[in-house]
Amino acid sequence: MKKDIIIDEIHEQRENYLKSLNYDMHAVCEDIKKIETKNGRPVVQPKPRPVIKVNKTA
């Protein structure tokens, strides 16, 4: 398969970002929240979907 330099660059950037936060997912989430807040755009929280009950009578 042919190498895609754009995909390779995305993977490299992601790796560098994660390495900068010591691969700590809690730190990643906090950093993303900080970026969202600094951005000034509203963060949309979707409404929860209703639970659909399924009858299994087969």
C-alpha positions in Angstrom: 0.0 0.0 0.0 1.3 3.5 -0.9 2.3 5.7 2.1 0.2 8.8 2.5 2.4 11.7 3.8 -0.6 13.6 5.1 -1.8 10.7 7.2 1.8 10.2 8.4 2.0 13.8 9.5 -1.3 13.5 11.3 0.0 10.5 13.2 3.2 12.3 14.0 1.3 15.3 15.4 -1.0 13.2 17.4 2.0 11.3 18.9 3.8 14.5 19.8 0.6 15.9 21.4 0.1 12.8 23.5 3.8 12.6 24.4 3.7 16.3 25.6 0.9 15.2 28.1 2.7 11.9 29.1 0.0 9.8 27.4 -2.4 10.8 30.3 -6.0 10.7 29.0 -7.2 12.8 31.9 -4.7 15.5 31.0 -5.8 15.3 27.3 -9.4 15.8 28.3 -8.5 18.8 30.5 -6.4 20.3 27.8 -9.2 19.9 25.2 -11.7 21.6 27.7 -9.2 24.4 28.2 -8.8 24.9 24.4 -12.6 24.9 24.0 -13.1 27.5 26.7 -10.3 29.7 25.3 -11.8 29.4 21.8 -14.9 31.3 22.9 -17.3 29.2 20.7 -20.2 27.6 22.5 -19.8 23.9 23.2 -23.0 22.1 22.3 -24.2 19.3 24.5 -26.6 17.1 22.6 -29.8 16.1 24.4 -29.9 12.5 25.6 -31.7 10.1 23.3 -34.7 8.3 24.7 -34.3 4.6 25.5 -36.1 2.4 23.0 -37.5 -0.7 24.5 -37.2 -3.7 22.3 -39.5 -6.7 22.6 -37.7 -10.0 22.0 -40.5 -12.5 21.4 -38.9 -14.7 18.8 
